[in-house]
Amino acid sequence: MATLIYRRTMQVHMDKLSEAMEIATEQAKIFKELTGNDELVSFQIGGNPRTICRQRMVEMDKLGEDDAKVSEDPKWQELEKRHKGVFVDGTMVDEMRYVINMPE
């Protein structure tokens, strides 16, 4: 079964980093509750520290299933609404990487 690393990075408005971390951390908790999988939340040290990255490892065949679970959740939807004014519009970058050395 193929494993992917799914990463979403977004820029944050100048004075909104702590609010962005709070939103992303809450979303990670919801993701864990609904899917049983971890989502890591990070921000960059050096370079552009005003970015938030959410990263998870997922089974390729469950990617759509996991996304459907979280996107239908009312708490998740409320957190998505809070993105406006915190995260910079148009800066979202999604990346998927195929893991080539998964342990058996």
BAPAZA-363250 format. One record per residue: x, y, z of N, C-alpha, C in turn; residue number from 1. Coordinates in nm, 4 decimals. Layout:
BEGIN
(site (X Y Z) (X Y Z) (X Y Z) NUM),
...
***
This chain:
BEGIN
(site (0.0841 -0.1172 0.0000) (0.0000 0.0000 0.0000) (0.0895 0.1248 0.0000) 1),
(site (0.0619 0.2199 -0.0844) (0.1443 0.3400 -0.0983) (0.1142 0.4401 0.0136) 2),
(site (0.2213 0.4958 0.0693) (0.2095 0.5986 0.1717) (0.2569 0.7309 0.1138) 3),
(site (0.1801 0.8356 0.1445) (0.2132 0.9698 0.0988) (0.2385 1.0609 0.2175) 4),
(site (0.3238 1.1581 0.1971) (0.3350 1.2704 0.2897) (0.2585 1.3838 0.2228) 5),
(site (0.1573 1.4321 0.2913) (0.0766 1.5433 0.2408) (0.1098 1.6653 0.3254) 6),
(site (0.1498 1.7718 0.2596) (0.1924 1.8923 0.3305) (0.1201 2.0133 0.2725) 7),
(site (0.0664 2.0965 0.3598) (0.0038 2.2225 0.3193) (0.0738 2.3355 0.3941) 8),
(site (0.1233 2.4324 0.3193) (0.1908 2.5480 0.3778) (0.1152 2.6738 0.3376) 9),
(site (0.0974 2.7644 0.4337) (0.0289 2.8906 0.4085) (0.1036 3.0031 0.4789) 10),
(site (0.1072 3.1184 0.4148) (0.1660 3.2349 0.4794) (0.0646 3.2957 0.5750) 11),
(site (0.1184 3.3635 0.6761) (0.0366 3.4216 0.7829) (0.0592 3.5726 0.7841) 12),
(site (-0.0469 3.6468 0.8076) (-0.0335 3.7923 0.8196) (0.0606 3.8270 0.9347) 13),
(site (0.1266 3.9403 0.9223) (0.2345 3.9839 1.0106) (0.2069 3.9610 1.1596) 14),
(site (0.0926 4.0001 1.2086) (0.0656 3.9950 1.3528) (-0.0269 3.8805 1.3927) 15),
(site (-0.0354 3.7768 1.3107) (-0.1347 3.6703 1.3334) (-0.0742 3.5316 1.3539) 16),
(site (0.0574 3.5217 1.3795) (0.1197 3.3899 1.3889) (0.0619 3.3066 1.5031) 17),
(site (0.0432 3.3647 1.6200) (-0.0091 3.2845 1.7318) (-0.1524 3.2389 1.7039) 18),
(site (-0.2335 3.3227 1.6412) (-0.3697 3.2815 1.6065) (-0.3669 3.1712 1.5003) 19),
(site (-0.2766 3.1824 1.4046) (-0.2626 3.0794 1.3014) (-0.2208 2.9456 1.3627) 20),
(site (-0.1269 2.9501 1.4578) (-0.0838 2.8267 1.5239) (-0.1998 2.7646 1.6016) 21),
(site (-0.2806 2.8480 1.6658) (-0.3963 2.7976 1.7406) (-0.4956 2.7287 1.6467) 22),
(site (-0.5274 2.7925 1.5353) (-0.6222 2.7348 1.4386) (-0.5683 2.6017 1.3849) 23),
(site (-0.4434 2.6015 1.3401) (-0.3851 2.4800 1.2818) (-0.3743 2.3671 1.3833) 24),
(site (-0.3420 2.4004 1.5088) (-0.3322 2.2987 1.6134) (-0.4688 2.2374 1.6423) 25),
(site (-0.5715 2.3210 1.6454) (-0.7077 2.2691 1.6652) (-0.7487 2.1798 1.5484) 26),
(site (-0.7128 2.2190 1.4271) (-0.7449 2.1352 1.3118) (-0.6718 2.0012 1.3197) 27),
(site (-0.5496 2.0023 1.3687) (-0.4745 1.8775 1.3845) (-0.5428 1.7847 1.4851) 28),
(site (-0.5974 1.8422 1.5928) (-0.6701 1.7609 1.6913) (-0.7942 1.6976 1.6292) 29),
(site (-0.8671 1.7758 1.5517) (-0.9866 1.7236 1.4854) (-0.9481 1.6127 1.3879) 30),
(site (-0.8414 1.6346 1.3112) (-0.7949 1.5327 1.2167) (-0.7644 1.4025 1.2899) 31),
(site (-0.6965 1.4121 1.4031) (-0.6622 1.2935 1.4830) (-0.7879 1.2230 1.5336) 32),
(site (-0.8832 1.3011 1.5867) (-1.0088 1.2441 1.6380) (-1.0851 1.1688 1.5301) 33),
(site (-1.0919 1.2257 1.4109) (-1.1759 1.1700 1.3054) (-1.1083 1.0594 1.2244) 34),
(site (-0.9752 1.0618 1.2163) (-0.9066 0.9650 1.1301) (-0.8152 0.8701 1.2061) 35),
(site (-0.7780 0.9077 1.3288) (-0.6831 0.8274 1.4045) (-0.5390 0.8527 1.3650) 36),
(site (-0.5158 0.9460 1.2736) (-0.3812 0.9765 1.2258) (-0.3349 1.1127 1.2772) 37),
(site (-0.2047 1.1256 1.2934) (-0.1465 1.2509 1.3396) (-0.1295 1.3491 1.2252) 38),
(site (-0.1415 1.4760 1.2591) (-0.1065 1.5840 1.1682) (-0.0107 1.6743 1.2446) 39),
(site (0.1065 1.6970 1.1879) (0.2068 1.7808 1.2523) (0.1906 1.9242 1.2063) 40),
(site (0.2011 2.0179 1.3009) (0.1923 2.1603 1.2700) (0.3269 2.2220 1.3030) 41),
(site (0.3800 2.3016 1.2096) (0.5110 2.3625 1.2320) (0.5138 2.5027 1.1726) 42),
(site (0.6142 2.5790 1.2165) (0.6440 2.7051 1.1500) (0.7931 2.7125 1.1282) 43),
(site (0.8319 2.7903 1.0308) (0.9701 2.7948 0.9848) (1.0560 2.8790 1.0780) 44),
(site (1.1772 2.8327 1.1016) (1.2764 2.9092 1.1761) (1.3745 2.9630 1.0733) 45),
(site (1.3927 3.0923 1.0708) (1.4750 3.1532 0.9664) (1.3942 3.1636 0.8384) 46),
(site (1.4490 3.2285 0.7400) (1.3738 3.2460 0.6155) (1.2482 3.3245 0.6437) 47),
(site (1.1330 3.2700 0.6103) (1.0051 3.3360 0.6359) (0.9366 3.2677 0.7534) 48),
(site (0.9502 3.3222 0.8738) (0.8896 3.2572 0.9897) (0.7379 3.2724 0.9949) 49),
(site (0.6807 3.3502 0.9046) (0.5360 3.3684 0.9044) (0.4684 3.2724 0.8063) 50),
(site (0.5012 3.1457 0.8210) (0.4324 3.0408 0.7462) (0.3945 2.9302 0.8448) 51),
(site (0.2823 2.8691 0.8200) (0.2385 2.7528 0.8973) (0.2341 2.6353 0.8009) 52),
(site (0.2852 2.5235 0.8461) (0.2839 2.4013 0.7667) (0.2101 2.2935 0.8447) 53),
(site (0.1141 2.2299 0.7789) (0.0463 2.1131 0.8354) (0.0881 1.9940 0.7514) 54),
(site (0.1322 1.8872 0.8175) (0.1849 1.7717 0.7451) (0.1310 1.6438 0.8049) 55),
(site (0.0956 1.5529 0.7188) (0.0467 1.4214 0.7635) (0.0947 1.3133 0.6698) 56),
(site (0.1059 1.1936 0.7240) (0.1335 1.0763 0.6421) (0.0014 1.0036 0.6250) 57),
(site (-0.0305 0.9696 0.5014) (-0.1582 0.9048 0.4725) (-0.1377 0.7907 0.3744) 58),
(site (-0.2270 0.6955 0.3832) (-0.2303 0.5888 0.2839) (-0.2987 0.6449 0.1594) 59),
(site (-0.2398 0.6220 0.0462) (-0.2893 0.6802 -0.0782) (-0.4382 0.6524 -0.1001) 60),
(site (-0.4811 0.5309 -0.0709) (-0.6201 0.4949 -0.0961) (-0.7171 0.5527 0.0067) 61),
(site (-0.6680 0.6156 0.1151) (-0.7553 0.6749 0.2162) (-0.7555 0.8276 0.2123) 62),
(site (-0.6796 0.8858 0.1219) (-0.6649 1.0307 0.1169) (-0.8004 1.1009 0.1038) 63),
(site (-0.8798 1.0613 0.0076) (-1.0114 1.1224 -0.0131) (-1.1060 1.0964 0.1020) 64),
(site (-1.0989 0.9769 0.1585) (-1.1846 0.9399 0.2718) (-1.1553 1.0280 0.3933) 65),
(site (-1.0271 1.0455 0.4244) (-0.9884 1.1301 0.5380) (-1.0303 1.2747 0.5160) 66),
(site (-1.0090 1.3262 0.3954) (-1.0472 1.4641 0.3647) (-1.1978 1.4848 0.3779) 67),
(site (-1.2750 1.3864 0.3336) (-1.4209 1.3964 0.3443) (-1.4649 1.4014 0.4905) 68),
(site (-1.4040 1.3192 0.5749) (-1.4393 1.3181 0.7172) (-1.4176 1.4540 0.7814) 69),
(site (-1.3003 1.5125 0.7582) (-1.2704 1.6388 0.8254) (-1.3461 1.7554 0.7635) 70),
(site (-1.3622 1.7579 0.6334) (-1.4294 1.8724 0.5711) (-1.5780 1.8778 0.6044) 71),
(site (-1.6378 1.7654 0.6425) (-1.7791 1.7620 0.6814) (-1.8011 1.7973 0.8276) 72),
(site (-1.6946 1.8029 0.9052) (-1.7059 1.8273 1.0490) (-1.7375 1.9747 1.0765) 73),
(site (-1.8417 2.0049 1.1550) (-1.8786 2.1445 1.1837) (-1.7679 2.2239 1.2539) 74),
(site (-1.6948 2.1617 1.3451) (-1.5858 2.2330 1.4138) (-1.4758 2.2689 1.3134) 75),
(site (-1.4458 2.1773 1.2219) (-1.3453 2.2029 1.1182) (-1.3904 2.3202 1.0300) 76),
(site (-1.5174 2.3190 0.9921) (-1.5706 2.4253 0.9066) (-1.5607 2.5618 0.9742) 77),
(site (-1.5863 2.5677 1.1042) (-1.5733 2.6939 1.1776) (-1.4286 2.7422 1.1792) 78),
(site (-1.3340 2.6493 1.1964) (-1.1920 2.6864 1.1939) (-1.1510 2.7359 1.0552) 79),
(site (-1.2051 2.6756 0.9510) (-1.1758 2.7208 0.8149) (-1.2220 2.8651 0.7951) 80),
(site (-1.3366 2.9008 0.8527) (-1.3869 3.0382 0.8431) (-1.2920 3.1363 0.9122) 81),
(site (-1.2251 3.0912 1.0172) (-1.1317 3.1773 1.0906) (-1.0023 3.2036 1.0129) 82),
(site (-0.9795 3.1306 0.9056) (-0.8590 3.1509 0.8244) (-0.8548 3.2929 0.7669) 83),
(site (-0.9725 3.3477 0.7323) (-0.9782 3.4798 0.6678) (-0.9197 3.5852 0.7623) 84),
(site (-0.8247 3.6609 0.7116) (-0.7599 3.7648 0.7906) (-0.6424 3.7154 0.8731) 85),
(site (-0.6255 3.5835 0.8816) (-0.5124 3.5244 0.9546) (-0.4103 3.4729 0.8541) 86),
(site (-0.4568 3.3899 0.7609) (-0.3706 3.3366 0.6563) (-0.3834 3.4262 0.5326) 87),
(site (-0.2754 3.4448 0.4613) (-0.2732 3.5326 0.3446) (-0.3364 3.4596 0.2255) 88),
(site (-0.4419 3.5188 0.1691) (-0.5089 3.4590 0.0534) (-0.4103 3.4357 -0.0604) 89),
(site (-0.4263 3.3229 -0.1281) (-0.3461 3.2935 -0.2458) (-0.2071 3.2380 -0.2182) 90),
(site (-0.1754 3.2092 -0.0907) (-0.0410 3.1601 -0.0591) (-0.0372 3.0124 -0.0240) 91),
(site (-0.1507 2.9448 -0.0292) (-0.1543 2.8032 0.0061) (-0.0798 2.7207 -0.0980) 92),
(site (0.0116 2.6375 -0.0495) (0.0862 2.5468 -0.1365) (0.0697 2.4054 -0.0812) 93),
(site (0.0137 2.3171 -0.1633) (-0.0020 2.1768 -0.1256) (0.1060 2.0953 -0.1959) 94),
(site (0.1553 1.9973 -0.1243) (0.2599 1.9109 -0.1784) (0.2324 1.7679 -0.1332) 95),
(site (0.2436 1.6740 -0.2251) (0.2316 1.5326 -0.1923) (0.3598 1.4643 -0.2333) 96),
(site (0.4127 1.3837 -0.1419) (0.5353 1.3106 -0.1693) (0.5123 1.1628 -0.1424) 97),
(site (0.5560 1.0821 -0.2363) (0.5469 0.9367 -0.2252) (0.6625 0.8884 -0.1377) 98),
(site (0.6321 0.8121 -0.0327) (0.7343 0.7610 0.0574) (0.7919 0.6320 -0.0021) 99),
(site (0.9227 0.6291 -0.0201) (0.9858 0.5152 -0.0868) (1.0538 0.4176 0.0105) 100),
(site (1.0605 0.4523 0.1378) (1.1297 0.3624 0.2316) (1.0442 0.3311 0.3543) 101),
(site (0.9160 0.3051 0.3350) (0.8289 0.2705 0.4474) (0.8698 0.1377 0.5070) 102),
(site (0.8833 0.1339 0.6401) (0.9139 0.0051 0.7049) (0.7973 -0.0925 0.6857) 103),
(site (0.8307 -0.2177 0.6798) (0.7275 -0.3225 0.6637) (0.6463 -0.3365 0.7891) 104),
***
